[in-house]
Structure formats: structure tokens, C-alpha cells
Amino acid sequence: MVLPALGAIALFLAACSSSGGSSSNTSPPSGGSSPSTALAFDKREVDLGSVEMGGQGVTTFLAINYGALPVDVGPVVVRALEGEAKASSLQGGVPVNPMKVYPIPIRLGPHTTLGPHRLEAQVTSTDPSAPRTSLILKYNVIEGPPEGETGPRLRVDKQLIDGGVIPYDRPLYEQFTLRNDGDAPLALAGAPVVRTELGC
């Protein structure tokens, strides 16, 4: 297929113990009955490795409502703990129904400063047990490819997504943004292939 100026590959990864179904449904964590509201996230910290200066991308956290009542999630305030805060996210609140998930995108770039970056995305919610949740993003901004080359030029917003230790019963959602920075159409050789190298 021919890649336009901007495209994305999204992966919804079910937990090893899941039985399938809609990507918006999830299973409650084991261990007793669910409280009226119980907001959780698929991960609390992510390392994106190297990100090219001048590029734009997105990383996504899943807000999961394990409770029995709807919960509003957002807005999300992003601030820099190190580097620059070239990022944005939800500007208002969104309802998340019981046993449902909602993807919270953190849009990054374009960056103007090289070196290590560490951002905090503070997510507010109406869950009284989690009125504010801190999500951490780490990455290193590097120089992009030289300008002036002709032909198609594929750029990926990140090479790595390391979410650390993930509970076995949590769904995951990840997205890579592909961009053609060249002056000619870019053709991808078939559909992207997802391969398990370790685990299930």
C-alpha cells in the first residue's frame, strides 16, 4: 500500500488470560468485589527510547474503569520534569462506563531541544480513590535524518515502547505513527507483522 503523509499503526494487546471480545471491554482484577468506582491504568510509566527532533508522535495510556459506576477522566495536564514539555492531551473530561476502557493519547512534538526528556501527565478523575494520577513518559530527543534527500523517506515517531511491569490481567494499547518525509510516494511491503518474542 502507499503511505500518505501521515499514518498510524495501532495495536490492542489483550491480556494473556483474556477470552477475547471488544477492545472496549475488560475484566476486573481478581480478589473480591469491585468498589463503586475503581480507576486503573494499563501502565504508569513508559520509556520511548529515542525520539527524533522535529518529529511528532503519540503514546497512549488506557484508563480502565473496574468499578460499578461511570467515572469522568480528564483533563490531563502535561508538564516537564526534565527537558521541554512539547506535549498535549485531553483538554476536558470524558466519561468511562463501568468495565470499559478509554485511550488517553499524549501527543508529542515537534521538539526543539536535544537530550533526555521526562514528562509528567497528571490525569484528574471523579473517582474519589484516584482524583489525580501521575503518568510518566521518558525519552531521549536525537537529531533527525539530514534534509535534502530525494525519494520516499519513512519516519517512525519512536522505535521502542517500554511500559515496565504490567499486571497480567490488563489490556494494553500501543500506537506507532509513520510519516513519509520524502518527495515521492512510499509503498509498504504488505501488512505490519506482530511477533511475540517472549511471553504470550
N, C-alpha and C positions, 0 to 999 in steps of 0.2 A: 504494500500500500504506500501511497505518497503521504509524507508527513507535512502538514501545513506549518505555518509559522509557529504555532503553539499547540501542543497536545499533551495528554496525560495518560499514564498507566496507573490504574488503581488496583490494589489487592486487598480483598477482605479475607482475613485468615481466621478460620474458625478454630476454636479450641480443640485439642486432641480428643476430648471426651464428648464433644457436641454430637448431636444426631442430625445436623443439617437444618434447613429451613431458611426463613427470610433473614436477610442481613440486619434487619432492624429489631429482631427478637434476640433475647439472651436468656440464660438460665441463672437462677440465683445462686450465690455461693453456698456451699454446704455448711451445715452447722446451725440448725434451729430455724425458727420462723423469721420472716422478713419484717423489719420495722415499717412504720407508715411511710417513711422516706429513707432511702439509703443510696446516696450518690457515690459512685465509684468511677475510676478512670482506668483505661486499659494499661496505661503506663504513667509514671510521674516524671521521668527524666529520659531524654533522648539525646544521643550523640550522633550528629550527622556527618562526622568526618570533615572532609574538605568541601567548601562551597566557593565557586568562582566569583570574583569581584565583578560587579556589573550584571550578574545574572539574577534571575528571580526564581523562586520556588515556593513550595508549601510543604509543611509537615502537619500531620493530623493526629489529634488525640480523640479518643472515643469517651464521651460522657455516658455512663451506664446507670439507669435507674433501677435498682434492685428492690425498691420499695413498693408499697401498695397504693401510693398516691402520686399524682403528677408533680414534677418539680421543674421550676424555671432555672435555666442555666444561662449565665451571661449577665452583663457584658464581661469581656475579657480585656484586661489592661496588661500591656507588654512593656517591660522596662529592661534596660541593660544593666547587668551586674558586672559585665566586662565587655569592652568593645562598644559598638553603637547599636541602638535599638531601631534598626531598619526592619520593622515588622508591624503587622496589624492582625486583628482578629475580630470576633463578634463585637458589634457596637451596641447591641441590645440583648434582651433576654429571649430565649426560645424555650417552649415547653417540651419536656421529655416525659412521655407517659410511662406508667409502670411497666417494667420488664422490657423496655425499649432502649435503644442507643441513639446517640446523636453525634455526628462527627464535628469536631471543633477544629477548623483549619487555622494554622498560624502561617500567614503569608510573609515570606522573607524577601528582602532586597528591593531594589538593587543596592549593594553595599559600596561604600567609598573608602573603607578603611581595611587594610590588611591585618592579619593576625588573629589571635584567639578571640572568640565571642562567647558570651554566656548570658542568656536571656531568661527572665522570669515572666511567665504568663500567669497572671493571677485571675482565676476564674471565680466569679461570685455565683451564688445559687440561693434558692429559697429553702434548701434542705437545712434545718436547724443544726444538724450534726456536721455540716460541711459548708458554712456560709462563704468561706474563701478557701480555695485550693491553689497551691503553688505548683506549677508545672515548669520544668527546667529544660532549656534547649542549649546544647553546646555544639560548636563547630569552629572550624578554622577557615578564614577567608584567604584565598590564594589568588594569584594573578591568573587571568583568563588567557585563552589562546591568542596569539598575535593577530592583528587585524590585517586586512588587505588580501587574504587568500580568496581564490575564486572557487566556484563549485559549491556543492552542499556541505554544510558543517553542522553536525549533530552536537548539541549540548544538553547535558543532563543536569538538573538542579542539584543533585547530590549523588554520591557513589555508595553511601552507607546509611543505614538506619539501625542504630544500636539502642534498643529500648531497655537493656539491662534485664533484671529478673522480672518475669511476667507470671502472674498467677495462672495455673494450668487451665482454669475454667473461664478465662476472659477471652472475648473476641478481640481481634486486632484489625486495624485498617491502616494501610500504608499507601502512599502515592508518590510516584516519580513524575516529574514534569520534563517533557522532552521539547526541545526547541531547535528549529533549523535557522542558524545564523548566517547561512550562506546565501548566494545569489542564484541558486538553482534548486529545483525540487529534490527532496530527499526521499528515497524509497527504502522502507524497512523490509528485510527478508523474512516475511512470514509473521505470525503472531508471536508476542513475547512468551517465553517458556519459563515457568516457575518450577524450580527443582529443590527438593529437600536434601540438604547435605548432612544434616544431623537432626535427630528427633523424629517427629511425625508430621 
